[in-house]
Amino acid sequence: MTVADSLAELAAMERSGLVERWAEVFGHPSPLRARVTLLRGALAWRIQLQAQAGAGRADGLIRGLRRSLACAAPAVSLAPGTRLLREWQGHTHHVTVVADGFEYSGQTWRSLTAISRAITGTSWSGPRFFGLRS
């Protein structure tokens, strides 16, 4: 099967097929809440990487990826009950970590990024806005 055929097959797959393929390709279950576009993109990347490896050109790609990942900030794990504070334009904003997301201003939000967008009116990285990443 060619790379183009494999990519076309991915494009036609439903989420369940992508999750199954993820487990086959990566050797572990896919992230629980991963969007279909992430699953499809990661699988497409892997197919292309394997094709490059077959052509003897993947070593540079893998070295570059390892370098990029080494520079990435580690993920911060927040336990339910953790409170985050952020002062923005003279107002202090309080966010509490809850089991199914974050509580802010009487509502439960799925992500810190959505909260930071609501506060600032612009697109911010939520973890960065609340000081969890630099």
CYANA upper distance limits for C-alpha pairs under 8 A (distance plus 0.5 A):
  1 MET  CA      5 ASP  CA      6.61
  1 MET  CA      6 SER  CA      7.14
  2 THR  CA      6 SER  CA      6.79
  3 VAL  CA      7 LEU  CA      6.63
  3 VAL  CA     47 ILE  CA      7.37
  3 VAL  CA     48 GLN  CA      7.26
  3 VAL  CA     51 ALA  CA      7.65
  4 ALA  CA      8 ALA  CA      6.61
  5 ASP  CA      9 GLU  CA      6.66
  6 SER  CA     10 LEU  CA      6.84
  6 SER  CA     47 ILE  CA      7.99
  7 LEU  CA     11 ALA  CA      6.75
  7 LEU  CA     44 ALA  CA      6.62
  7 LEU  CA     47 ILE  CA      8.35
  8 ALA  CA     12 ALA  CA      6.98
  9 GLU  CA     13 MET  CA      6.96
 10 LEU  CA     18 LEU  CA      7.79
 10 LEU  CA     40 ARG  CA      6.86
 10 LEU  CA     43 LEU  CA      8.37
 10 LEU  CA     44 ALA  CA      7.93
 11 ALA  CA     40 ARG  CA      7.72
 13 MET  CA     17 GLY  CA      6.21
 13 MET  CA     18 LEU  CA      6.78
 14 GLU  CA     18 LEU  CA      6.90
 15 ARG  CA     19 VAL  CA      6.64
 15 ARG  CA     36 VAL  CA      6.49
 16 SER  CA     20 GLU  CA      6.74
 17 GLY  CA     21 ARG  CA      6.57
 18 LEU  CA     22 TRP  CA      6.47
 18 LEU  CA     36 VAL  CA      8.13
 18 LEU  CA     39 LEU  CA      6.94
 18 LEU  CA     40 ARG  CA      7.30
 19 VAL  CA     23 ALA  CA      6.97
 19 VAL  CA     29 PRO  CA      7.75
 19 VAL  CA     30 SER  CA      6.41
 19 VAL  CA     39 LEU  CA      7.90
 20 GLU  CA     24 GLU  CA      7.03
 21 ARG  CA     25 VAL  CA      6.58
 22 TRP  CA     26 PHE  CA      6.23
 22 TRP  CA     27 GLY  CA      8.00
 22 TRP  CA     28 HIS  CA      7.94
 22 TRP  CA     29 PRO  CA      7.25
 22 TRP  CA     30 SER  CA      6.41
 22 TRP  CA     39 LEU  CA      7.83
 22 TRP  CA     43 LEU  CA      7.34
 23 ALA  CA     27 GLY  CA      5.51
 23 ALA  CA     28 HIS  CA      5.37
 23 ALA  CA     29 PRO  CA      5.45
 23 ALA  CA     30 SER  CA      6.96
 24 GLU  CA     28 HIS  CA      8.08
 25 VAL  CA     43 LEU  CA      8.22
 30 SER  CA     34 ALA  CA      7.85
 30 SER  CA     39 LEU  CA      8.24
 34 ALA  CA     38 LEU  CA      6.80
 34 ALA  CA     39 LEU  CA      7.19
 35 ARG  CA     39 LEU  CA      6.96
 36 VAL  CA     40 ARG  CA      6.49
 37 THR  CA     41 GLY  CA      6.40
 38 LEU  CA     42 ALA  CA      6.51
 39 LEU  CA     43 LEU  CA      6.63
 40 ARG  CA     44 ALA  CA      6.53
 41 GLY  CA     45 TRP  CA      6.58
 42 ALA  CA     46 ARG  CA      6.71
 43 LEU  CA     47 ILE  CA      6.73
 44 ALA  CA     48 GLN  CA      6.74
 45 TRP  CA     49 LEU  CA      6.54
 46 ARG  CA     50 GLN  CA      6.60
 47 ILE  CA     51 ALA  CA      6.78
 48 GLN  CA     52 GLN  CA      6.69
 49 LEU  CA     53 ALA  CA      6.60
 49 LEU  CA     58 ALA  CA      6.78
 49 LEU  CA     61 LEU  CA      8.42
 50 GLN  CA     54 GLY  CA      6.69
 50 GLN  CA     58 ALA  CA      8.12
 51 ALA  CA     55 ALA  CA      6.97
 52 GLN  CA     56 GLY  CA      6.68
 52 GLN  CA     57 ARG  CA      5.65
 52 GLN  CA     58 ALA  CA      5.65
 53 ALA  CA     57 ARG  CA      6.01
 53 ALA  CA     58 ALA  CA      5.00
 53 ALA  CA     59 ASP  CA      7.89
 57 ARG  CA     61 LEU  CA      8.11
 58 ALA  CA     62 ILE  CA      6.66
 59 ASP  CA     63 ARG  CA      6.69
 60 GLY  CA     64 GLY  CA      6.63
 61 LEU  CA     65 LEU  CA      6.67
 62 ILE  CA     66 ARG  CA      6.65
 63 ARG  CA     67 ARG  CA      6.72
 64 GLY  CA     68 SER  CA      6.72
 65 LEU  CA     69 LEU  CA      6.64
 66 ARG  CA     70 ALA  CA      6.55
 67 ARG  CA     71 CYS  CA      6.99
 68 SER  CA     72 ALA  CA      6.95
 73 ALA  CA    133 ARG  CA      7.17
 73 ALA  CA    134 SER  CA      8.34
 76 VAL  CA    132 LEU  CA      7.35
 78 LEU  CA     82 THR  CA      7.00
 78 LEU  CA     97 VAL  CA      7.45
 79 ALA  CA     97 VAL  CA      7.24
 79 ALA  CA     98 VAL  CA      8.36
 80 PRO  CA     96 THR  CA      8.07
 80 PRO  CA     97 VAL  CA      5.27
 80 PRO  CA     98 VAL  CA      5.11
 80 PRO  CA     99 ALA  CA      6.13
 81 GLY  CA     96 THR  CA      6.52
 81 GLY  CA     97 VAL  CA      5.81
 81 GLY  CA     98 VAL  CA      6.65
 82 THR  CA     96 THR  CA      6.22
 82 THR  CA     97 VAL  CA      5.75
 83 ARG  CA     94 HIS  CA      7.35
 83 ARG  CA     95 VAL  CA      6.13
 83 ARG  CA     96 THR  CA      4.97
 83 ARG  CA     97 VAL  CA      6.86
 84 LEU  CA     94 HIS  CA      6.33
 84 LEU  CA     95 VAL  CA      5.51
 84 LEU  CA     96 THR  CA      6.75
 84 LEU  CA     97 VAL  CA      8.47
 84 LEU  CA    130 PHE  CA      7.43
 85 LEU  CA     92 THR  CA      7.18
 85 LEU  CA     93 HIS  CA      6.12
 85 LEU  CA     94 HIS  CA      5.32
 85 LEU  CA     95 VAL  CA      6.92
 85 LEU  CA    130 PHE  CA      7.65
 86 ARG  CA     92 THR  CA      6.11
 86 ARG  CA     93 HIS  CA      5.68
 86 ARG  CA     94 HIS  CA      7.29
 86 ARG  CA    129 PHE  CA      8.41
 86 ARG  CA    130 PHE  CA      6.53
 87 GLU  CA     91 HIS  CA      5.94
 87 GLU  CA     92 THR  CA      4.69
 87 GLU  CA     93 HIS  CA      6.50
 88 TRP  CA     92 THR  CA      6.84
 88 TRP  CA     93 HIS  CA      7.87
 88 TRP  CA    119 ILE  CA      8.42
 88 TRP  CA    120 THR  CA      8.44
 94 HIS  CA    104 TYR  CA      7.03
 94 HIS  CA    105 SER  CA      8.35
 95 VAL  CA    102 PHE  CA      6.97
 95 VAL  CA    103 GLU  CA      6.15
 95 VAL  CA    104 TYR  CA      5.44
 95 VAL  CA    105 SER  CA      8.43
 96 THR  CA    102 PHE  CA      6.14
 96 THR  CA    103 GLU  CA      5.61
 96 THR  CA    104 TYR  CA      7.26
 97 VAL  CA    101 GLY  CA      6.73
 97 VAL  CA    102 PHE  CA      5.09
 97 VAL  CA    103 GLU  CA      6.83
 98 VAL  CA    102 PHE  CA      5.83
 98 VAL  CA    103 GLU  CA      7.04
100 ASP  CA    108 THR  CA      8.43
100 ASP  CA    110 ARG  CA      7.68
101 GLY  CA    108 THR  CA      6.95
101 GLY  CA    109 TRP  CA      6.15
101 GLY  CA    110 ARG  CA      5.24
101 GLY  CA    111 SER  CA      6.87
102 PHE  CA    108 THR  CA      5.96
102 PHE  CA    109 TRP  CA      5.57
102 PHE  CA    110 ARG  CA      6.83
102 PHE  CA    111 SER  CA      7.19
102 PHE  CA    112 LEU  CA      7.61
103 GLU  CA    107 GLN  CA      6.03
103 GLU  CA    108 THR  CA      4.93
103 GLU  CA    109 TRP  CA      6.58
104 TYR  CA    108 THR  CA      6.91
104 TYR  CA    109 TRP  CA      7.65
104 TYR  CA    115 ILE  CA      7.90
109 TRP  CA    114 ALA  CA      7.63
109 TRP  CA    115 ILE  CA      7.53
110 ARG  CA    114 ALA  CA      7.91
111 SER  CA    115 ILE  CA      7.25
111 SER  CA    126 GLY  CA      7.82
112 LEU  CA    116 SER  CA      6.63
112 LEU  CA    125 SER  CA      8.21
112 LEU  CA    126 GLY  CA      4.80
112 LEU  CA    127 PRO  CA      6.84
113 THR  CA    117 ARG  CA      6.61
113 THR  CA    123 SER  CA      8.27
113 THR  CA    124 TRP  CA      6.80
113 THR  CA    125 SER  CA      5.78
113 THR  CA    126 GLY  CA      4.10
113 THR  CA    127 PRO  CA      7.53
114 ALA  CA    118 ALA  CA      6.75
114 ALA  CA    126 GLY  CA      7.59
115 ILE  CA    119 ILE  CA      6.72
115 ILE  CA    126 GLY  CA      7.52
116 SER  CA    120 THR  CA      6.50
116 SER  CA    121 GLY  CA      8.37
116 SER  CA    122 THR  CA      8.45
116 SER  CA    123 SER  CA      8.12
116 SER  CA    124 TRP  CA      6.65
116 SER  CA    125 SER  CA      7.83
116 SER  CA    126 GLY  CA      5.90
116 SER  CA    129 PHE  CA      7.07
117 ARG  CA    121 GLY  CA      5.62
117 ARG  CA    122 THR  CA      5.76
117 ARG  CA    123 SER  CA      5.91
117 ARG  CA    124 TRP  CA      6.62
117 ARG  CA    126 GLY  CA      8.40
118 ALA  CA    122 THR  CA      8.28
124 TRP  CA    128 ARG  CA      8.05
124 TRP  CA    129 PHE  CA      7.07
125 SER  CA    129 PHE  CA      6.50
126 GLY  CA    130 PHE  CA      6.70
127 PRO  CA    131 GLY  CA      6.68
127 PRO  CA    132 LEU  CA      5.40
127 PRO  CA    133 ARG  CA      6.29
128 ARG  CA    132 LEU  CA      6.07
128 ARG  CA    133 ARG  CA      5.23
128 ARG  CA    134 SER  CA      6.50
